[in-house]
Amino acid sequence: MLTIASSDGMATGLIIGAIVFGLVVLGLMIWLVYGTLYKVLAAVPPQFRQMSPGHVFLCLIPLFGIVWLFFVVSRTSNSLLATFQAQGRMDVGDCGRSIGLAWAILVCCGIIPFLGGLASLAGLVCMIIYLVKVNGLRHQIAPGYPA
């Protein structure tokens, strides 16, 4: 009887530990993804921003956030593009807009039975590529330009 009680306590502890670990990982991922997008928009000079950096976090609203992701991706990329065009740079392509929209579409496809898992995995890949792209472009914005 003592063995059963201690194993139940250990199982409960493992479950609680797994939940806490999952929440920490989820929080870090949210911070990484949306924090990166926030920093990118914050680095864009205000006259070229198509949305406020804080509006990125509206993606955290359930269901609404899925639709809002399309706006965030599009406006972030367009803000970067406007910034680089003002600097006379035409070598930046679409500033990740296409891969970002693919990410948003795959997020929507994640709810499709059977294909959802594959779509979610592909969406994760697209998300990583998009975040690396826009974060790299953030570092290329000329400091203080235009004034």
Buried (B, 14 or more C-beta within 10 A) or exposed (E): EEEEEEEEEEEEEEEEEEEEEEEEEEEEEEEEBBEBBBBBBBBBBEEBBBBEBEBBBBBEEEEEBBEBBBBBBBBBBBBBBBBBEBBEBEEBEBBBBBBBBBBBBBBBBBEEEEEBEEBBEBBBEBBEBBBEBBBEBBEBBEEEEEE
